[in-house]
Amino acid sequence: MPGISNINNIYNTNTKKISSKLSFDVDEVFAARVIGEGESPEEVILKLIDGWQFKASIEDLKGNLPNGLLNFKVLGFEEGKLILKFLEGNLVEGQQKEQNPIEELLLKENIKLNKEDYVLLEKMIKHNIPLTKDNILKVVNLSNFMGKLKNNPQEGDSFIQNYIKGKGIDLQSAKGQEINNVLKGLFNELQTLTEEDLFILLENNVELTEENVKAFKEVFKESSVYNKVNNIDKELNKSSIDNKQIITEKNTSNGDTLVKENLQSTEMESAINNKSENVVKNELISTFKTLMATGKEENISIVRDLILEEKDINGILKNFTKEEQEMLGLKPKTEDTEGAEQSLTAETTKNIKTKPMEVLANKGQVDSSSIKEQINSKTNEIKDIVKNLIDTLKDTNNSSYDKIIGTLKNNINNFKMFNTISNEYYYLDLPLNFKENECDCKIIIKDERGKGKKIDSSNVKIATSISTANMDIVDAYITLKNSNMEINIKTIKEWVNLLDKGKNKLIEDMSSMGYNIFIKVEEKAEIFNISNCREFFNDNNLNAIDIKA
């Protein structure tokens, strides 16, 4: 039986064989969805169950094809396109008539849900949230309550009053007022979340509190981590300069008296400084132990990172029990093992080894080595700022001490939130220079590093967004599997046609480098953020719902 391959490479005549999943036999029947129209009435764009897309011509097509997963039969291959016959019927509808796994699960767990809520269960599966009875009821109730809050904020006040009354607590008492303030703060923040935001938080086991919701929005939906840390550094430097000016003026007015007092107190200051260092060290260790006592992995991870920034790691670790050292995954080092650690960013850079390729047709437009240097430089800049803050904290007499403590307290939830989400995602948000223009760049890869997994450079999905000088914000969703690459570019309406016309040059260049590439350009429908990208990282299993117990 004749075979047909290379159907994905639709824009050029290069017919080298690609992966077996994109090779078909004549008379073979396969399932796919229609996701777009082609250049002629009988031409469509199909998407396979594993996510790959290609153009095909449907023989004797009458009207539009139905929605859903459909069956097609392979007839042949002409002019770079697969020739198919549509087999009547909707595969998904047929399977659902035979068996509905969601209804089976609800019946088994004795849960009664409206059919409108079934979509929430599907989202739970996509976000790897186990479909237990407790989880289902929690998600459905939370989602419905958020909807009520958005439609009528008074629902929150009514809930709070009933909750406090049910606990037998006087609303006007101190405890009643405390509960009222905590819940009101949380409900105000919940109203600002989308349903996708909620699922990202639940997927990463983030406790729903006012502080955590605020931190999530600030870190992942508002400003970049680089800009936030950089602003903290600038603010503290300004404070330090202002304090130095005040001290200088005071010293000038005091004259000889100050010099005399300084000479008399040199030994005393030395003793105080030594004592202060010990006090700060003891306070630090006490804080570390308090964080570890919560048992939360994100807190333990923060303590581990802070200890690794210390010069005297051995001295710090001696204050921890053997069990605490094991919890941290750290042991006092010998001289041979000093300096063995590598930063998370360096490890990630080492693990991702991609083929050298030009992303744009014009080789001079983007210098990949320059971009890599910028990323490393700005990442190291963030690390240096944090390290300087920690070093400054060791000197309680420093004029910026109180300012730093206040700033860290205000931002500690943001750092913890970033650390928590980073267990599941590689998240980069930095301003980069492209041809003398500074552009905000975001890159998201779901790598589950918290489970010890590393990025597979031959099988990876990358979501990226760049704020350009002329085309507003352009998003790109890249799927790489061996030598097959699919790029979905999303931009504002004014630029769709221009980018679509220019994609052929990029396809030709990438094909000459050994990639089989499919590029789709469409209008941007939503703002790029970690919540809206989550659907992209799913496995595209359209046949059935994988129910987890």
C-alpha positions, 0 to 999 in steps of 0.5 A: 500500500503506498505511503504518504509523508511530509504533509506538514511541509506545505509551503515548499517542495522538499519531500524528505520524510518526517515523523511517522505521526505525519505519514499516512497510507492510502485508504487509512482512516484517522481522526482530526478537527477542522480549525480553519479554512484554506485558500480554496472552498474545498481546502481546510486546516486540520489538527490531529489528536497529538496537536499537529496541523496541516492543510488538506483538500476534502473531496466532494465537500458539500457545505461546511464540516461539522464541529468536533473530532471527525473521521477522514479517509486518505485518498492521495497526495497532490500539489503538496496537500493531502486529498481526503474523504470526509466520513459522516458523523462526529467521533466525539458525539458517538463516543459520548453517547456510548459512555460519558466518563464525567457522568460515570464519575459523578454517579460513583461519587454520589455527586449531583452537578448541573451540566453547566459545571462539567466544564469545571471538571474538565479544567480540573483535569487539564490542571492536574487537579485530582477528581476527588469528591472534596476537590470537585465540591471545592472547585465548583463552590469556589467558582460559583461563589466568585461568579456571585461576588462579581455580579453582586459584591453584597453576597460577600457581606451576607456570607460573612455575617452568616459565617460569623453567626454560625460560629456563635461569635459576636460580629462586633467583638474583636474576634468577629471584626478580625474574621470580617476584615480577613474575609472581606479582604479576600473576597475583594481580591477574588473579584479581580481573578479570572477562572483561569487564575483560580485554577493556576492557584489551585494547581500549585496548591496556593492557599487562597488568602488576600496576600497570596492573591495580591502577590500572584497578580503583582508578579504574574499579571502586572509588573516584571520581577526584574523591574520590581527588584530593580525599583526596590534597589533604586528606592533603597539607594535613594534612601541611603543617599538622603541619609548620608546627606543628613549625616554629613550636614550634622557632622559639619555643624558638630565639628571638633566635638564629633571627632573627639567623641569618635576617637573616644568610642572606637573600641566601644563601637567595635565591641557593639558591632561584634555583638550586633553581628551575633544578634543578627545571626541569631535572629536570622537562624530563629527566623529560618527555624520558624519558617521551616516549622511550617512544613511548607516546601516553599518556605523551606526552599526560601530558607535553603536559598538564603543559607546558600547566599551566606559566606559562612554556610558551615557556621549557619548549618551548625545551628541546625539539627541533623533532621533540619539539615536533611529537611533542607538537603544541606550538610556542612561542607568540607573544603573540597565541596565548597562552591559546588552549587550552581544557580537555578538559572545556570542549571536551566541554561545548561539543560536547554541545548537547542539547535542553532537557528535564526528566528528571523529571515534577516540574520542581522535582526536578532543576535541570539548570543547578545540576547543570551548575554542580556538574560544572564546579565539581568538575572545576575543583576537581580541576584546581586541586588538580593545578595546586597540586601542580605549583606546590608541586613547584617549591619543593624547600624546601617541607615537603610536597615529599617527601610530594607526590613520594611521593603522585604516585609512588603514584598516577601509574599511576592518572592514566595509566590514566584518561588511556588509557581517556579516549581512547575514553570520556567518563567522569565520576564525581562526587558531586552534590547532589540536594535536599540529598542528596549522590549519587554520579553516574557518566556514561559515553559512548563517544566515541573522542575519541582518534581526533579524533571528537566526540560527536554529540548527535543520535545518542548512547548514554549509560550513567549510574548514580546512588546515591540516598538512598532507592532504592539505586543506579539505573542508566539506559541512554539511546539517543538517535537524532534524536527517538527516545529509548530508556531502560532503567532498572535498579534493585533488585527492591523498586523495579521495580514502582513505577518501572514504574507511574510511567514513563507520566507521563515518557513523556507529558511527553517526547512533548509535547517532541517525543521518541518515547520507549520506557522499560523498567524491570527488575531490576538484575542487575550492578554498574554499571562501565565493563566491564559497560557495554561491551555497551550501546555495541555497534551491535546488529548481529544479522545477521552477524559483522563480521570484521576482518583 
